[in-house]
Amino acid sequence: MVGVFIPFLAKIIKAGELISSPKIKRILGDDEVKRLRKSKFIEEKKVQDILDIVDQSDNWETLTEVLKQDLDFTFVPEVLLKQYDPTVDTQLRNIIGVLFEESIETKPLSEALKSYDLLTDQDVQDISTECYNREEKAALVVLIDRVVKPHPNSWFKEFLDCMIGIGMAEIARKIDPDIKGSDGYSADVDIDDHWRKLIMELCHGQIVKNVIPSGLLTNLGSVFSLDEKRSIRSLERMDSPQSAMEKLLEMLDKKDYEGKWQIFKQALIEDDYEWVNDFIEGDFVSYEDAPAWELLINLFERTLSETIRPQEILPYLREKSIISEKDSQEVDNMSRMYGENEAVFRLLTYLPKRKPKDWYPEFMQILYETGSAHVVKEIDPEKFEKLQARDCVISDKMDIDKTAEPTEGDLTNMEYDIKENYMSVTEQPQISRDNLSAPQTVDRVRHQPITNFNLDQDDEITKEKLLAKKKDDEKYNKLSEEDSESQPESGHIAMEVCPEKVSNIVGSPYDAVGNDDQDSDTDNEIVKEELRLRGYQMELAKPALDRKNCIIVAPTGSGKTYVALKIIQDHMEKTTGRFPKVVFLVEQSALAKQQADKCKKYLSKYRVKLITGEIQRDAKIPKSLSSWLNKRDILVVTAQLVVNALKNDEIKVEDFTLMVFDECHHANASHAYAQIMHGYLKLKLDENVDRQKLPVVVGLTASVGVGRANSEEMAQKYIQKMMANLDAEELSTVNECLPELTEHVIVAEQETISTGERKKNYFGETLVSMMDNIESFMIDSSYASFLSNNGSILKGPADKGSDPYTQWISKLWRETAKINHQDARRYFETCRLYLDVYNKVLIIYEDARVEDAMLYLEQYLKRINEGLKPDATDDKMLKIYQKGNRVLTACVGNVNHINPKLEALKDIIFKLYKEKPDSRVIIFIKTRELVQAIENWMKDTDGLSCLNPVKFVGTQASGEKGGMTKMEQDGILKKFRTGEHKIILATSVAEEGLDIQTCNLVIRYDHVTNEIAMVQARGRGRAEGSRMVVVASEKKGTAEKEEINLMRETKMNEAIQKVQQKLCRNKRKKKRDLEKLSRKRGTTRNSEFVLRCGKCSSYICISSDIKKIQDAHHAVINDDVRNYITTEKSEAKRIDAYTTCGVGKVKCKNCGKELGNVTIHQGAEFPVLKIDNFLVADSAGKTNVFKRWKSVPFCPDPMLDQDLESRLQGQPYVQD
């Protein structure tokens, strides 16, 4: 007899997944596999056919094994073959049949069942795990099984009672039409009337006051028509949320719709208004403090708006569910459009609405722990004292813990220390950087916030006790400092290890020093698994397993990461003569977390550490790379951090025994990968260096590229150059196991859709005319004679709003920066700024709506003119803008300016979701500004907004410039996998490496670059039947560029084969390339340079006045700079325990141009400069401009203690 859950398997797995398993293929046979691949039947029919064959051959055990080992199911396989008695069997089939047709979210249902004692905490956790692995329907199978198991007799009625109790009576009635609620009344119209009386009479005022209706409408299904929803949203926007909520309830009350009030209650829950639902169900007492809290926040609204920065606290508010994801996005959008003050006002209105019974203490705690303790003190002194007292109690607890008895693990480490000390005395001690023994220092105790601490437990702690405790701490810290000064400067002891096998050193001596790994909390959530490779993956790994430097080239989705893990595993087990140390280098933070998690999952016996720039910035006391090198076996690191550590002599290339470069095609020019390999090659070519100590180098890529090669010979040379860059002996591809690779790798079908132009182009023509006026204004100016060739550079390309025009603006910036005349430089800089903004607006207009382009224009002009002291040139630019703005504004909302590209994009998405409602889409867009514009359009478009589109951009830019945090990126990817977000709008940051198995459509929105990006973007489509569509306008020639990329891809594959053939004949002909790469490039960086204002050329400071704080902030330490700058107070951003940025703005005293910000470091204020706001002049007066500090021709020294002491004694730059 087949298990009750078996027939529903077809709804939770795809035929392609099953066919990809060799075990299932053997059961089906080749003919059946081919038939299924060609079949036009829907997925469920294909899966059912496979299950029928499995049933006929009685191979259910094999199927469950495949589900668990190959398809990421955890608990479903355990329940598939279970048998139940006939009554339970019938009840189960009814439940599953109904619930699988509904859009049930297992998380709220499992929490409700837990509150009814039908599930345990472990059950809820297991259900969540299955949901994460295989989405909702798989989790639903686990949920139903766990409900049956402990309650075989009464479970059915209790299960339906629970559904009725949480507002799902309509679904309960579908399962059992005769069901009655736990109170005995029929779960029919009577219960809905019951909720109607509570909602419209008793709780009406609370609902109207607290619930924002626009969020509910998405979850109210077909109760309201599109026109009715639109009218409610319009009323909310034009009048108020309260008026719109009144209207919604009034319309709902008049509706003749069965079960409407239960649907309304469920909509509240799904929009994170669980407390309102609780309130309706009778929980009034829990919210008695809410009015007083709201009043308190209203009284201090101005203080909060002037102090806090919403982008910094939004992640913490979301983490504690004080606000919803949608609330967060609204606040973020408000910040971008109207500034941070308005965003704070909006945030304050949201705070009481989601968790009214405990939002206030949690909000105060978040402010306290994110650098706004003074605000908490002003708003609620009593709460401030409790928070201070909490810190002291925690400190006491930490001191007590330090005196505890050693654990078994501590004793093991002590034994290891004794063993190592015994080994070390066999050789003379010497200073060494080899990572073979623990530093002989003790970490000082740090105060750490505890999020679950109860503030109401420490009322008896007095201020006197706090002061006494503070004095004790100061005395303790002084003694600790004296103790640490008495330790040797270096605790490293060299040690020769006998040439016997040394590996798997899990019980390392470093662990005895103390474990403060920031990843330890999340490691427990990762399910450990055994690493198993397919045949073609072992073929790819072979050169590296033979200890050869190599580049591994394989398609996206082929499992290159697993190949790397196998190489690392083999390296850790077989390295002899020294302790193996592996660095897994990644290009960006989004990939780093993914790769680190896989290392922890499959290489669980080794110690793995994830290190990114953001993690280092967020750490209260960031640790150096060398300290983690001492404590961990495998480091997963963003490449720039390794570059910085090498430059600062913090680590050496020889410290590692294996270096793995993910997406290694970047190892070119001045990329961080190339810089790391430059140091490696320099050592390799040094005859005095023992090459045996150099690490093995492995590169991973899906497309090595061919550059701009237009012939097969040039393509081969490009690939050979990439191999030389990574010192690769071999280029590893799949040859022998090609059929197996073809079976397992899904290659998305690719097509191009061409679009026309707008019916009218008044907006674009007006912008071009404004730009022509500015160009003529520059050419006709007397200042043109200061430029070479009588100002020929001043005439820009005819095609405005294009890449060539953007490049011309950059060139204009560099050329005009060289002028020695101050007024001329300011004149051209003002004109250039306006040309730059109009060019960016044109780019947005080309791909988005008119209103999005206008919004960007208004925000940009407001930013560049804030605090500016206008001159005649500024006045001229303003007149040109005002004249053109009348036409630009008139184009907003004009039907003739509808963008046909947006219409094509909408049609593609609608067609997909009509055929496959559970699809996932990634849309690649050129810039962050465009991503924001397309997101705004989608959220305003019916049919797209319900798909919950979300942007996904890089972490390099700040939030106010459209960037994201790593936490935000991780949250978006998780919700994309589960279907909460069905569309991701991404810049190129998502093109490489991200493993999103559910994505079945990739769209490149009228922007293509090279063949590498094409291959990478196409590889994001991992689901069966994936497609990649290029939306291409005729104007940009996108379709033609993509054709060239396809030809280059073919050329690359042919060139790889030719290069491999040549390598077989001659493997040693590389020395010339290596010597070429080893030549040191760059300029001498010891000269003195002058920094001048980039707008008016006024002197600001000299290069020796600048010192680096934490290797990140370039601060002026010479107080003479006060004569050339002005400062004004602004909203601060806390970076870590020692540093707060942006407490003030730094501006040029002469022209008002913003030059940087005032930063507080260890209590001292410093002007911190942004280099792209400056002209940098050498001793001969020759000037240049730079976008990044790392490009300047001088190297600022690190901040010294005496610099800090001197600044502490000086006057502050920002007055309170």
Secondary structure, DSSP 8 states (H G I E B T S, - for coil): ---TTGGGGGGTS-HHHHHTSHHHHHHH-HHHHHHHHH--S-HHHHHHHHHHHHHHTT-HHHHHHHHHHTS--SSHHHHTT----HHHHHHHHHHHHHHTTS---HHHHHHHHHHTTSS-HHHHHHHHHHHHHHHHHHHHHHHHHHHHTT-TTTHHHHHHHHHHHTT-HHHHHHH-TT-B-TTSSBTTHHHHHHHHHIIIIISHHHHHHH--HHHHHTTSTTSS-HHHHHHHHHHHHHT-HHHHHHHHHHHHHH---TTHHHHHHHHHHHTT-HHHHHHHTT--GGGTTHHHHHHHHHHTHHHHHHH--HHHHHHHHHHTTSS-HHHHHHHHHHHHHH-HHHHHHHHHHHHHHH-TTTHHHHHHHHHHHTT-HHHHHHH-HHHHHHHHHHHHHHHHHHHHHHTS---HHHHHHHHHHHHHHHHHTTS-------S-S--S----------TT--GGG-TT--HHHHHHHHHHHHHHHHHHHHHHHTS-S---------SSB-----S-GGGGG----TTHHHHTTS--------HHHHHHHHHHHTT--EEEE--TTS-HHHHHHHHHHHHHHH-BSS---EEEEESSHHHHHHHHHHHHHH-TTS-EEEE-HHHHHHSSS---HHHHHHH-SEEEEEHHHHHHHHHTTSS-GGG-SEEEETTGGG-STT-HHHHHHHHHHHHHT-TTS-GGGS-EEEEEES----TT--SHHHHHHHHHHHHHHTT-SEEE---TTHHHHHHH----EEEEEEE---S--HHHHHHHHHHHHHHHHHHTSGGGGGSGGGGGGGS--SSTTSHHHHHHHHHHHHHHHT---HHHHHHHHHHHHHHHHHHHHHHHHHHS-HHHHHHHHHHHHHHHHTT----HHHHHHHHHHHHHHHHHHHTTT-GGG--HHHHHHHHHHHHHHHH-TT--EEEE-S-HHHHHHHHHHHHTSTTTGGG--EEE--SSS-GGGT---HHHHHHHHHHHHHTSS-EEEE-GGGTSS---TT--EEEEES----HHHHHHHHTT--STT-EEEEEEETTTTHHHHHHHHHHHHHHHHHHHHHHHHHHHH-S-TTHHHHHHHHS--S----S--EEEETTT--EEEEGGGEEEETTTEEEE--GGGGGTEEEEE---EE-SSSEEEEEEEEEETTT--EEEEEEEETTEEEEEE-GGGEEEE-TTS-EE--SSGGGSSS--EE--HHHHHHHHTS--SS--
